[in-house]
Amino acid sequence: MTKTVVILGGAYAGLQVAHRLLKSTLPLVKDLRVILVSKNSNFYWNLASVRAIIPGILKEEEYTQPIAPGFAKYPPEAFEFIVGTAKAVDHRNKTVEVIVGEEANERLLNYDYLVVATGARNAGTSNVPWKNNGTHEEITALLAETQQKVKAAKHIVVAGAGTTGVEVAAELGFEYGNPKDPATKKEIILLSAQREVLGGDSIAGNVTSELKKLNVKVRGPARVANTTTSPDGKTEIVLEDGEKIVTDLYLPTMGLTPNTDFMDGTLLTGGRFIDVDEHYVVRGTDNIWAAGDVVWKPRGSFVYTDKQAAGVAKNIDAVLRGKSQSPVKTIPFDVLMVATGRSRGAGRMGPVKAFSLMVYLIKGKTLGTDKLSPWVNGSLF
């Protein structure tokens, strides 16, 4: 009897789980069928979005590639790719209602096992490209539009001083903070809600020092209360203390909302993230797993997502073969790496700070884009 695994989400976790099951489990479980549902027909390497907004730096194929060709090597009866969006999951009857294609046709999928890896979206706005929030066409159009705005702006404000905000400001500072041609110079301001960037992490001082070298002005505490866009395209930013800043381009990076609107609320935490146990099985079920930003455990991170996806695939393989699951192991200590432009970085491994060159080589040099092709075609797993 066919065992169907439905995977919701075609980003870092979902793609990895699909490839691992088809490469490693299918040869041992001949009746396995994997259905991957993704809103985006392409895999979007959003880690590079902070650099992709700078005109002329990255080619489109360096941060996005089509998903389907990477699965063409598997038996067609064992895999199906659906470009669509999950509308509702009925975990009691083991069904997923999916909205498919531009025609928005509804399709009901029956599953034996379900993986939720739908990630998170930017909170409060859809006009920034930091997350995989739309279709391939929508994301590439948004990046092109953002590049044009960056090119035209003389004054840019980045709001939110977490990893994304810092890296956005650093990329802008690297390109425009002290350019060879004075005509291309731009004023870059990074607003931090707290006194220090990165929530006062132990590398905050190092990061601030790197940003200053790039002529990025860091302000904190400076929390945004509201913004208004005028007919000429400028944005007025009002801070909580009443101060007003008028800028050519406003790039918010703060806040994420998990993509869990289709899930039963009893399976979610108070923050609407999916509640999972040590095996990353969704609590209250025995046949649903979740991984990535959608669980935010212990926080959102590429490194955590990578390990979680591998662990989930291993546990589904175990269940399919009548074996016991294992606790999902991520990393023994917290790692934080922040690229500060295209030549330096700051980071730590646990409490031990990493040299700038090390962070550059690990992350800042490519922002992981060298892994895009092997991730899409599955050769990395």
Phi, psi and chi 1 to 4 in degrees:
 res  aa     phi    psi   chi1   chi2   chi3   chi4
   1 MET       -  134.2 -179.1 -179.8  -65.8      -
   2 THR   -64.9  134.8  -59.1      -      -      -
   3 LYS  -107.8  117.9  -65.2  -66.6 -175.3 -177.6
   4 THR  -103.8  126.1  -59.3      -      -      -
   5 VAL  -109.4  117.4  179.9      -      -      -
   6 VAL   -98.7  129.2  172.2      -      -      -
   7 ILE  -116.0  120.6  -58.6  171.1      -      -
   8 LEU   -99.0  115.9  -57.4  178.2      -      -
   9 GLY   115.2  122.3      -      -      -      -
  10 GLY  -110.9   40.9      -      -      -      -
  11 ALA  -107.0 -149.3      -      -      -      -
  12 TYR   -56.4  -47.3  -59.3  102.3      -      -
  13 ALA   -76.6  -49.4      -      -      -      -
  14 GLY   -61.0  -44.4      -      -      -      -
  15 LEU   -64.2  -41.5 -139.4   64.4      -      -
  16 GLN   -64.6  -45.2  179.5  176.6  165.5      -
  17 VAL   -60.2  -43.3  172.4      -      -      -
  18 ALA   -60.9  -49.0      -      -      -      -
  19 HIS   -63.1  -42.3  -85.6  -60.0      -      -
  20 ARG   -63.8  -41.2  -74.3 -173.7 -179.8  -85.3
  21 LEU   -66.0  -40.9  -69.7  175.6      -      -
  22 LEU   -75.0  -32.4  -69.6  164.5      -      -
  23 LYS   -81.5  -43.3  -73.5 -178.9   69.2  175.6
  24 SER  -102.8  -35.0  -58.6      -      -      -
  25 THR   -90.5  -40.3  -55.0      -      -      -
  26 LEU   -54.5  -40.8 -179.9   60.0      -      -
  27 PRO   -62.4  -21.4  -25.3   36.7      -      -
  28 LEU  -102.4  -22.6  -57.6  170.9      -      -
  29 VAL  -122.3   88.7 -178.0      -      -      -
  30 LYS   -65.0  -23.9  -60.2  -61.0 -176.8 -178.5
  31 ASP   -95.3   19.1   55.9   -3.9      -      -
  32 LEU   -76.0  139.4  175.6   64.6      -      -
  33 ARG  -134.5  128.1  176.8  171.4  169.4   77.3
  34 VAL  -113.7  128.8  175.4      -      -      -
  35 ILE  -117.6  118.5  -59.1  175.5      -      -
  36 LEU  -104.1  124.4  176.1   63.7      -      -
  37 VAL  -112.4  122.2 -179.4      -      -      -
  38 SER  -138.0  134.7  173.2      -      -      -
  39 LYS   -66.9  -30.4 -175.4  175.1 -176.2  178.0
  40 ASN  -102.2  128.4 -165.3  -29.7      -      -
  41 SER   -70.2  -18.0   61.8      -      -      -
  42 ASN  -112.5  155.0  -78.0   35.8      -      -
  43 PHE   -84.7  125.0 -176.7   90.6      -      -
  44 TYR  -106.9  113.5  176.0   43.9      -      -
  45 TRP   -82.2   78.7 -164.9  -91.1      -      -
  46 ASN   -69.6  -13.2   70.8  -62.1      -      -
  47 LEU   -58.2  -26.5  -71.9  174.4      -      -
  48 ALA   -91.2    0.8      -      -      -      -
  49 SER   -60.5  -32.0   62.2      -      -      -
  50 VAL   -64.9  -26.6  -61.1      -      -      -
  51 ARG   -95.7  -29.2 -173.2  166.3  -64.7  165.9
  52 ALA   -67.2  -17.8      -      -      -      -
  53 ILE   -77.1  -11.5   65.8  169.9      -      -
  54 ILE   -85.8  120.1  -50.2  -63.6      -      -
  55 PRO   -58.7  135.0  -23.8   33.8      -      -
  56 GLY    81.6    3.9      -      -      -      -
  57 ILE   -91.7  -47.8  -58.5  -58.8      -      -
  58 LEU  -118.1  140.3  -67.8  178.1      -      -
  59 LYS   -82.9  155.2  -62.8  177.9 -178.4  178.1
  60 GLU   -57.1  -40.2 -175.2  175.4  -49.5      -
  61 GLU   -69.1   -9.3   60.1  -93.0   25.6      -
  62 GLU   -83.2  -16.2  -68.5 -177.2  -87.5      -
  63 TYR  -127.9   -1.8   56.8   80.0      -      -
  64 THR  -151.3  136.6  178.9      -      -      -
  65 GLN  -143.6  149.4  -69.3 -176.5   14.3      -
  66 PRO   -64.3  142.9   20.4  -31.6      -      -
  67 ILE   -80.0  -44.9  -69.3  172.2      -      -
  68 ALA   -54.6  -45.2      -      -      -      -
  69 PRO   -59.1  -28.7  -26.6   36.6      -      -
  70 GLY   -68.5  -16.1      -      -      -      -
  71 PHE  -107.6    3.8  -71.3   88.2      -      -
  72 ALA   -65.3  -21.6      -      -      -      -
  73 LYS   -77.2  -12.0   57.4 -177.6  171.0  -70.2
  74 TYR   -89.4  155.9  -56.5  118.4      -      -
  75 PRO   -57.9  132.2  -23.2   33.4      -      -
  76 PRO   -59.7  -29.7   19.4  -31.4      -      -
  77 GLU   -74.3  -12.6   67.6  -86.2   11.7      -
  78 ALA   -98.9   -9.3      -      -      -      -
  79 PHE  -145.4  141.2  177.5   75.0      -      -
  80 GLU  -139.3  135.5 -178.1 -179.7    1.0      -
  81 PHE  -112.1  124.9  178.2   49.4      -      -
  82 ILE  -119.0  122.3  -61.5  173.5      -      -
  83 VAL   -85.7  103.9  178.8      -      -      -
  84 GLY  -169.6 -178.3      -      -      -      -
  85 THR  -129.8  134.1  -53.9      -      -      -
  86 ALA   -68.4  130.2      -      -      -      -
  87 LYS  -101.4  -40.0  179.6 -179.9  179.0 -178.6
  88 ALA  -159.2  140.6      -      -      -      -
  89 VAL  -113.6  126.8  168.8      -      -      -
  90 ASP  -106.7   95.6 -176.3  -19.3      -      -
  91 HIS   -75.0  -14.4   66.1  -80.5      -      -
  92 ARG   -81.0  -39.2  -64.7  177.1  178.1   85.3
  93 ASN   -98.1    0.6  -67.4  -48.4      -      -
  94 LYS    57.7   55.5  -63.4 -174.7  178.5 -178.4
  95 THR  -134.2  153.5   61.2      -      -      -
  96 VAL  -128.7  127.5 -179.1      -      -      -
  97 GLU   -92.7  125.1 -171.2  176.3  -13.7      -
  98 VAL  -122.4  138.4  175.6      -      -      -
  99 ILE   -95.4  119.4  -54.1  -61.0      -      -
 100 VAL  -111.3  131.4 -178.7      -      -      -
 101 GLY    67.7  178.9      -      -      -      -
 102 GLU   -65.6  -25.7  -64.4 -179.9   -2.9      -
 103 GLU   -76.7   -9.3  -64.5   80.1   12.6      -
 104 ALA    57.6   41.4      -      -      -      -
 105 ASN   -73.3  145.4  -63.8  -40.3      -      -
 106 GLU   -95.2  139.1  -66.5 -170.1    6.3      -
 107 ARG  -137.2  136.2  179.9  175.1  170.0 -174.9
 108 LEU  -102.9  120.5 -168.3   66.7      -      -
 109 LEU  -104.2  132.3  -57.2  177.7      -      -
 110 ASN   -95.8  137.6  -66.4  -75.5      -      -
 111 TYR  -133.0  155.5   67.4   83.4      -      -
 112 ASP   -95.6  -36.0  -63.9  -69.1      -      -
 113 TYR  -137.8  145.0  -52.2  102.8      -      -
 114 LEU  -129.8  138.9  177.4   68.1      -      -
 115 VAL  -120.6  125.7  178.4      -      -      -
 116 VAL  -105.8  114.5 -177.3      -      -      -
 117 ALA  -139.5   49.0      -      -      -      -
 118 THR   -87.8   -1.5   45.8      -      -      -
 119 GLY    67.6 -152.8      -      -      -      -
 120 ALA  -137.7  161.1      -      -      -      -
 121 ARG  -121.3  162.9   60.6 -173.7 -178.2  -87.7
 122 ASN   -64.8  131.3  -55.6  -59.8      -      -
 123 ALA   -80.3  132.2      -      -      -      -
 124 GLY    84.6  -13.6      -      -      -      -
 125 THR  -153.4  150.1  179.3      -      -      -
 126 SER  -115.5   12.0   59.7      -      -      -
 127 ASN   -98.6   17.4  -66.4  -36.3      -      -
 128 VAL  -128.9  148.5  -73.6      -      -      -
 129 PRO   -99.7   23.7   35.7  -34.3      -      -
 130 TRP   -72.0  -22.8  -38.2  131.8      -      -
 131 LYS  -124.7  162.5  -74.7  -67.1 -177.2 -179.6
 132 ASN   -82.2   73.3 -172.1    6.1      -      -
 133 ASN   -95.4   -9.8  -71.2  -15.4      -      -
 134 GLY  -142.1 -165.0      -      -      -      -
 135 THR   -75.6  170.3   64.8      -      -      -
 136 HIS   -58.3  -44.5  170.7   63.4      -      -
 137 GLU   -63.9  -39.7  -67.4   75.0   17.6      -
 138 GLU   -67.8  -41.8  -71.4  169.6  -18.0      -
 139 ILE   -69.2  -45.6  -70.3  171.8      -      -
 140 THR   -66.1  -36.0   51.8      -      -      -
 141 ALA   -66.1  -40.5      -      -      -      -
 142 LEU   -65.1  -40.8  177.4   58.1      -      -
 143 LEU   -64.8  -42.3  -83.4  168.6      -      -
 144 ALA   -62.3  -42.0      -      -      -      -
 145 GLU   -64.9  -42.1  179.2 -175.3   -9.4      -
 146 THR   -65.5  -39.1  -54.2      -      -      -
 147 GLN   -59.3  -43.3  -72.1  174.3    3.0      -
 148 GLN   -64.6  -38.9  -70.0  -56.0  -50.9      -
 149 LYS   -67.2  -40.5  -70.3  179.3  178.1  178.5
 150 VAL   -62.5  -43.9  166.4      -      -      -
 151 LYS   -61.4  -38.8 -176.4  177.9 -179.1  178.6
 152 ALA   -81.6  -25.4      -      -      -      -
 153 ALA   -74.6  145.3      -      -      -      -
 154 LYS  -107.5  -19.2  -72.9  -64.7 -175.4 -179.0
 155 HIS  -134.1  121.7 -174.1  -77.1      -      -
 156 ILE  -128.3  132.1  -57.4  174.8      -      -
 157 VAL  -114.4  124.8  172.7      -      -      -
 158 VAL  -104.9  123.5 -179.8      -      -      -
 159 ALA  -107.9  130.4      -      -      -      -
 160 GLY   104.4  118.1      -      -      -      -
 161 ALA  -112.2   37.0      -      -      -      -
 162 GLY   -79.9 -166.0      -      -      -      -
 163 THR   -58.3  -46.1  -60.3      -      -      -
 164 THR   -62.8  -47.6  -59.9      -      -      -
 165 GLY   -60.7  -43.5      -      -      -      -
 166 VAL   -62.0  -44.9  166.0      -      -      -
 167 GLU   -69.3  -35.8  -68.2 -174.6  -17.8      -
 168 VAL   -61.9  -49.9  169.9      -      -      -
 169 ALA   -61.2  -39.8      -      -      -      -
 170 ALA   -66.8  -41.7      -      -      -      -
 171 GLU   -62.8  -41.9  -67.7  -69.1  -28.8      -
 172 LEU   -65.6  -42.4  -68.2  167.3      -      -
 173 GLY   -64.9  -39.8      -      -      -      -
 174 PHE   -61.1  -41.0 -175.0   91.6      -      -
 175 GLU   -82.4  -37.8 -173.6   72.0   11.5      -
 176 TYR  -123.8   -5.7  -55.5  111.5      -      -
 177 GLY   -70.4  -35.1      -      -      -      -
 178 ASN  -148.8   62.8 -169.5   24.1      -      -
 179 PRO   -74.8  160.7   31.1  -36.0      -      -
 180 LYS   -65.9  -34.8  -66.6  179.9 -179.6  179.6
 181 ASP   -98.0  109.1 -179.1    1.5      -      -
 182 PRO   -56.0  -24.6  -23.1   33.9      -      -
 183 ALA   -66.8  -20.7      -      -      -      -
 184 THR   -97.3    1.7   63.1      -      -      -
 185 LYS   -65.4  139.4 -176.8  176.7  177.3   61.8
 186 LYS  -130.1  149.4  -56.8  178.6 -170.1  -64.9
 187 GLU   -89.8  122.4 -176.6  175.4   -1.8      -
 188 ILE  -114.3  125.2  -45.9  -62.2      -      -
 189 ILE  -121.1  131.3  -61.7  174.3      -      -
 190 LEU  -111.0  120.4  175.2   63.1      -      -
 191 LEU   -96.8  123.8  -59.2  179.6      -      -
 192 SER  -111.0  126.3  173.0      -      -      -
 193 ALA   -63.1  -29.7      -      -      -      -
 194 GLN  -103.2  170.1  -59.6 -177.8   33.8      -
 195 ARG   -61.7  -35.6 -173.0  169.3  -62.1  -80.8
 196 GLU  -116.1  154.3  -65.9 -174.5  -80.1      -
 197 VAL   -69.7  164.2  -58.9      -      -      -
 198 LEU    55.3   30.3  -59.5  175.0      -      -
 199 GLY    63.5   23.4      -      -      -      -
 200 GLY    80.1   19.8      -      -      -      -
 201 ASP   -55.9  160.6 -169.5  -88.2      -      -
 202 SER   -62.1  -19.4   61.1      -      -      -
 203 ILE   -96.6    7.0   65.7  169.1      -      -
 204 ALA   -57.3  -42.6      -      -      -      -
 205 GLY   -63.3  -41.7      -      -      -      -
 206 ASN   -64.0  -42.2  -60.3   67.0      -      -
 207 VAL   -64.8  -44.7  168.4      -      -      -
 208 THR   -60.9  -40.0  -60.2      -      -      -
 209 SER   -62.4  -41.6  177.0      -      -      -
 210 GLU   -65.2  -40.1  -66.2  -69.5  -16.3      -
 211 LEU   -65.2  -38.5  -70.1  171.0      -      -
 212 LYS   -63.8  -35.4  -72.5 -178.8  177.7  178.0
 213 LYS   -62.6  -26.5  -67.1  174.8 -174.7  176.0
 214 LEU   -94.2    8.8  -60.7  170.7      -      -
 215 ASN    62.8   30.6  -75.0  -32.9      -      -
 216 VAL   -88.8  128.0  173.7      -      -      -
 217 LYS   -88.4  116.8  -63.1  179.0 -178.8  178.2
 218 VAL   -99.1  127.0 -179.0      -      -      -
 219 ARG  -123.7  129.9  -63.9 -168.5   50.9 -172.2
 220 GLY  -167.2  145.6      -      -      -      -
 221 PRO   -76.3  133.7   26.4  -32.3      -      -
 222 ALA  -147.2   85.8      -      -      -      -
 223 ARG   -92.0  132.9 -173.0 -177.3  -64.1  -86.6
 224 VAL   -76.3  127.9  176.0      -      -      -
 225 ALA   -92.0  -46.5      -      -      -      -
 226 ASN  -163.2  167.4   59.1   70.2      -      -
 227 THR  -137.2  153.0   61.5      -      -      -
 228 THR  -137.9  130.6  -55.7      -      -      -
 229 THR  -100.0  128.4  -58.1      -      -      -
 230 SER   -89.3  165.8   58.8      -      -      -
 231 PRO   -58.0  -26.5  -27.0   36.5      -      -
 232 ASP   -83.9    4.1   62.4    0.8      -      -
 233 GLY    93.0   -9.4      -      -      -      -
 234 LYS   -75.9  155.5  -67.3 -176.4 -178.4  -66.8
 235 THR  -118.2  129.2  -60.0      -      -      -
 236 GLU   -96.3  121.1 -178.4 -176.9   77.2      -
 237 ILE  -104.2  126.7  -56.3  163.5      -      -
 238 VAL  -108.7  121.6 -179.2      -      -      -
 239 LEU   -85.4  164.5  -56.7 -177.8      -      -
 240 GLU   -61.9  -27.1  -77.1 -168.7  -17.2      -
 241 ASP   -84.5    4.3   64.0    2.8      -      -
 242 GLY    95.9  -11.9      -      -      -      -
 243 GLU   -64.1  144.2  180.0 -175.3   -7.1      -
 244 LYS  -117.4  137.4  -64.0 -179.6  179.6  179.0
 245 ILE  -126.9  127.9  -57.0  171.6      -      -
 246 VAL  -105.2  127.8  176.7      -      -      -
 247 THR  -134.5  156.1 -174.5      -      -      -
 248 ASP   -73.2  -33.1  -62.3  -36.5      -      -
 249 LEU  -145.0  125.2  178.6   57.7      -      -
 250 TYR  -110.5  122.8  173.5   61.9      -      -
 251 LEU  -121.5   95.2  -64.5  172.0      -      -
 252 PRO   -78.6  140.5   28.5  -33.0      -      -
 253 THR  -128.0    1.3   68.0      -      -      -
 254 MET   -91.0  143.3   60.6  -75.7 -164.3      -
 255 GLY    89.3  131.1      -      -      -      -
 256 LEU  -133.1  145.2  -70.2  174.4      -      -
 257 THR  -120.0  123.3  -59.6      -      -      -
 258 PRO   -65.9  143.4   24.2  -33.3      -      -
 259 ASN   -85.0   76.7  -66.2  -40.8      -      -
 260 THR  -129.7   18.1   56.8      -      -      -
 261 ASP   -60.8  -23.1  -62.1  -18.5      -      -
 262 PHE   -88.1   -3.0   55.0   87.7      -      -
 263 MET   -95.3  150.7  -67.2  -67.6  -70.3      -
 264 ASP   -60.8  126.9 -174.3  -32.6      -      -
 265 GLY   -59.2  -23.3      -      -      -      -
 266 THR   -70.7  -13.2   62.6      -      -      -
 267 LEU   -97.1    4.7  -54.2  178.6      -      -
 268 LEU  -112.5  159.5  -53.3  178.1      -      -
 269 THR   -82.3  178.2   67.6      -      -      -
 270 GLY   -62.3  -25.5      -      -      -      -
 271 GLY   -90.7    9.2      -      -      -      -
 272 ARG    72.5   13.6  -57.9  -69.9  -64.2  175.8
 273 PHE   -84.8  161.7  -67.4   95.9      -      -
 274 ILE   -81.0  133.3  -64.2 -179.9      -      -
 275 ASP   -88.9  117.8 -169.0   15.4      -      -
 276 VAL  -122.9  158.4  -65.6      -      -      -
 277 ASP   -95.0 -166.7   64.2   15.0      -      -
 278 GLU   -67.0  -20.1   61.8 -179.5   -6.5      -
 279 HIS   -92.0    0.8  -56.5  116.2      -      -
 280 TYR    64.5   26.6  -80.8   68.4      -      -
 281 VAL   -82.3  135.4  172.4      -      -      -
 282 VAL   -66.7  124.9  178.1      -      -      -
 283 ARG   -60.3  137.3  -63.5 -175.0 -168.4  -83.2
 284 GLY    92.3   -0.1      -      -      -      -
 285 THR  -134.0  168.0   77.5      -      -      -
 286 ASP  -127.4   11.0   59.7    1.6      -      -
 287 ASN  -143.2   17.4   58.6   -9.7      -      -
 288 ILE  -127.3  132.4  -55.5  177.5      -      -
 289 TRP  -118.5  161.1  -70.3 -101.2      -      -
 290 ALA  -144.5  152.2      -      -      -      -
 291 ALA  -155.8  156.7      -      -      -      -
 292 GLY    92.5 -158.6      -      -      -      -
 293 ASP   -60.9  -21.6  -76.0   -0.2      -      -
 294 VAL   -67.8  -19.3   78.7      -      -      -
 295 VAL  -103.3  -26.4  -59.3      -      -      -
 296 TRP    50.0   56.7 -153.5  -98.6      -      -
 297 LYS  -134.1  115.7 -177.1  179.3 -179.2  179.2
 298 PRO   -75.4  -17.9   29.9  -35.8      -      -
 299 ARG  -159.1  172.8   59.6  179.4  172.0   84.0
 300 GLY   -74.8  129.4      -      -      -      -
 301 SER  -166.8  140.2  162.8      -      -      -
 302 PHE   -58.7  -42.7  169.7   77.8      -      -
 303 VAL   -62.3  -45.5  175.6      -      -      -
 304 TYR   -64.9  -43.3  -72.5  120.6      -      -
 305 THR   -60.0  -43.5  -65.0      -      -      -
 306 ASP   -57.3  -49.0 -179.6   30.4      -      -
 307 LYS   -68.8  -38.9  -61.2  -63.3 -175.3 -177.5
 308 GLN   -63.3  -43.4  -69.8  166.5    5.6      -
 309 ALA   -62.1  -43.1      -      -      -      -
 310 ALA   -62.2  -40.5      -      -      -      -
 311 GLY   -68.0  -39.2      -      -      -      -
 312 VAL   -65.1  -44.6  165.3      -      -      -
 313 ALA   -60.0  -40.7      -      -      -      -
 314 LYS   -63.6  -40.1 -179.5  179.5  177.9 -179.3
 315 ASN   -72.0  -37.1  -79.1  -23.9      -      -
 316 ILE   -65.0  -41.0  -64.1  173.9      -      -
 317 ASP   -57.8  -43.1  175.4  -87.2      -      -
 318 ALA   -63.2  -45.5      -      -      -      -
 319 VAL   -63.2  -43.1  170.8      -      -      -
 320 LEU   -62.7  -27.5  -75.7  166.9      -      -
 321 ARG  -104.4   14.6  -64.0 -162.8  -72.3  138.9
 322 GLY    72.1   26.4      -      -      -      -
 323 LYS  -109.5  170.4  -63.1 -176.1  177.6 -178.1
 324 SER   -82.8  146.8  -61.3      -      -      -
 325 GLN   -77.0  160.6  -63.0 -173.6   60.7      -
 326 SER  -119.1  147.7  -58.5      -      -      -
 327 PRO   -57.2  138.7  -24.4   34.7      -      -
 328 VAL   -77.3  122.7  174.1      -      -      -
 329 LYS  -101.4  131.0  -63.2 -179.7  179.8  178.8
 330 THR  -101.9  -98.5   52.9      -      -      -
 331 ILE  -133.4  147.6   49.5  178.6      -      -
 332 PRO   -73.2  -13.6   26.1  -34.5      -      -
 333 PHE  -146.9  157.7   48.5   80.7      -      -
 334 ASP   -75.6  134.3 -172.8   46.4      -      -
 335 VAL  -118.6  133.8  174.1      -      -      -
 336 LEU  -134.2  117.1 -179.1   59.3      -      -
 337 MET  -123.2  127.2  -61.9  -79.4  176.5      -
 338 VAL  -126.0  119.1 -178.7      -      -      -
 339 ALA   -77.0  131.6      -      -      -      -
 340 THR  -117.8   72.1   53.4      -      -      -
 341 GLY    93.0 -167.8      -      -      -      -
 342 ARG   -99.5   23.9  -59.3 -162.2  -62.8  -83.5
 343 SER  -146.5  -12.4   65.0      -      -      -
 344 ARG  -142.2 -179.5  -63.9  179.1   61.4   81.6
 345 GLY  -173.1  177.5      -      -      -      -
 346 ALA  -144.7  145.6      -      -      -      -
 347 GLY  -173.4  179.8      -      -      -      -
 348 ARG  -152.9  155.1   58.6  172.2  173.8   77.2
 349 MET  -119.5  103.1  -63.0 -178.8  178.7      -
 350 GLY    65.6 -132.5      -      -      -      -
 351 PRO   -87.1   -4.8   32.1  -35.5      -      -
 352 VAL   -90.4  121.6 -179.5      -      -      -
 353 LYS   -73.9  145.3  -69.2 -175.4  178.6  179.2
 354 ALA   -99.8  147.0      -      -      -      -
 355 PHE   -65.5  149.6  -67.3  113.0      -      -
 356 SER   -56.6  -42.9  177.1      -      -      -
 357 LEU   -61.3  -38.3  177.6   60.5      -      -
 358 MET   -63.8  -45.0  179.7 -174.4  -62.5      -
 359 VAL   -63.8  -39.4  178.3      -      -      -
 360 TYR   -61.2  -46.3  163.1   71.7      -      -
 361 LEU   -68.5  -38.2  -68.3  173.7      -      -
 362 ILE   -74.0  -40.9  -67.2  174.2      -      -
 363 LYS  -127.0  -53.5 -174.7  179.2 -175.4 -177.8
 364 GLY   -65.1  -28.5      -      -      -      -
 365 LYS   -61.2  -47.0 -175.1  177.1 -178.6  179.9
 366 THR  -123.7   -9.8   66.7      -      -      -
 367 LEU    53.5   29.8  -67.7  176.7      -      -
 368 GLY    82.6    1.9      -      -      -      -
 369 THR   -63.7  -20.6   54.8      -      -      -
 370 ASP   -67.6  -16.3   54.1  -46.2      -      -
 371 LYS   -92.3   -5.6  -65.4 -176.6  175.4   66.4
 372 LEU   -58.8  -55.8  173.3   58.7      -      -
 373 SER   -60.4  -50.5  -69.5      -      -      -
 374 PRO   -65.7  -23.2   18.1  -29.7      -      -
 375 TRP   -72.0  -44.1 -154.3  -72.2      -      -
 376 VAL   -68.2  -39.8  173.3      -      -      -
 377 ASN   -90.9   -3.7   63.4   36.3      -      -
 378 GLY    84.8   -1.0      -      -      -      -
 379 SER   -69.8  -13.2   61.6      -      -      -
 380 LEU   -79.2  -16.1 -165.2   63.3      -      -
 381 PHE  -109.0      -  -46.8  118.0      -      -
